[in-house]
Amino acid sequence: MAKKSEFIFEHVGFTVRNLEKSIKFYSKALGFKILRKTKINAYLYLDNELIELMQSENPLQIKRPESPKEWDRLMWGTVGLNHLGFRIDNLDMAIARIIECGGELVIPTEEFEPEIVWSVDIENDKLARAAKPPIKKYWRIATLVDPDGIIIELLER
């Protein structure tokens, strides 16, 4: 039996321009629920996953990439936390809901064939599906952003 880690991954946090607007977006578009809220932050959960939204002290609009190629370069050309990834059963319906809630499609849906070169056998369903996803001829992926430009990757496999 594997030893349990002393570190328990708890949440990912990010700063937003408007806390109330972001709570509404993540609740309606992605199904998160509020766990707790203060004047400056909120914890939202989806099943066992937590995100923390923090109100920016300087909520100026940053310059956003203007083309899919520039968004792709932002994801792959910089170091650091760069997106929230979600596995989706119906990509087209998920894209429509996110756009309806104020998100924006920045890299249109693409089909690709995965080239997994190594993976582990594991019993946890979520991790097993990520390690050895069901075999399909191709997967579909799309990249959107929330109202603050935070990248949301949707993967249908």
N, C-alpha and C positions, 0 to 999 in steps of 0.2 A: 504494500500500500504506500502510495506516495505521501511524503510529508507535506502537511498543509503549510502554505506560505504565511510568514508573519505579516506580509503586506496584503491588504485586501483592497483591490481597486474599487474606488467608490464613485467618482464622478469626473466629468469633464466640464470645465467652466469656461465661459467666454463673455466678453463685454458687449453690451448692446447699446444702441442709441436711445431706445425708448423701452423700458422694462415692461410696461403694460402691453404695448403693441407686440412685443416679442412673446410674452406669455400667451397672448391670444393666438398668434401665428403657430407656435409650437403645439398648442392644445388642439386647434382646429385642423391644421394641415397634417400633423404627424401623430396626433393622438396622445400626446403627453398630458399628464394630470399634475396639478400643483400639490407638492408635498408640504412646503412651507414657504412663507414669503415675509420679507422685511421691507423697509423703505428703499433699500439699496440692492437687494438681490432676491432671487427666488430659486428654489430647488424644484425641478419637475422630474417626474418619473414615467417610465414606460416599461411595464413589467418590472424587472429587477434593475433596470438601468436608470442612472441619474445624470442629469445635466444641471449645471448652475448657470443662471443668467444673472449678470451683474450690470447694474446701471453705470454707464460711462460718465465720468466727471467732465469729459470734453467730447460731447457727441457730434462732432463735426463729420460731415460726409467725406469719406475718403474717395479718391479716384478709383473707379472700378474698371477692370478690363472691358474692352469694347467688342471683342470678337471671341468666338469659341476657341480659336488658336491661342489668344492671349490668356483665356481662363485655363486652358490646358497647360500652358507654360507656368502659370501661377501655381498650379497643383504639383507639377513635376520639377519645376525649376528653382524652388526655394526650400530651405530647411525649416522644419517646424510643424506644429500641428496645423493641418490644412483642410480637413473636411470631416463631416459626420457621414458615416456610411450606413445605409439601411438595406436589408434584403427585402424584396418586394415580390409578391406573387403576381400582381397585375401592374406592370410598369406604366402603361398608358393611363389607367385610372388614377394611379398615385401622382403622376405628373399633373394631370388635370386638377386634382384636389389641391396640390401645393400652389399651382398658379392661381386658382380661384381664391386662395387665402392670402395672396400677396407675394408669393415667391415668383421667381423668374427662371425660365429654362435658359441656360447659358451654353451648354454643349448638348446638341440634339442627341436623341437615341442612336446608339451604335450597336451593332452586333459584332461579337468577337468570339473566337475559339480560345479557351484558356489553355495554357501550356504549363500545367502544374508539374514540377519536376520532383517534388518531395512533399510528403505530408505524414502526419502521425495518426495512429489509430487511437481514438479516444471515445469514451462512452457518453460524455455530455453532448446532448443533441445539437445545441447551438454551435459548439466548437466542431463537432463531427461534420455538420453541414458546411462549415467554412473550410475545414481541412480537406474533405472529400465530397464536394457537392454532387448531387445527382447528375448523372451523365446526360448531357444534352448536346446536340450538334453545335449549338452556339449559345452564348449568354447575351443578354441585353443590358446596356448600361446607359444612364443619362445623368447629367450634372445640372443641378439647379442651385439657386442661392435663395436665402431667406431675405427679408426686407433690408437687412444690414449688410448683405453681401457675404454672409457665412455660407460656405460651400456645403451642399447636401448631395451626396452621391447615392443614387438608387440603382440597385443591381437585381435583375430578374434572372434567376438561374434554376 
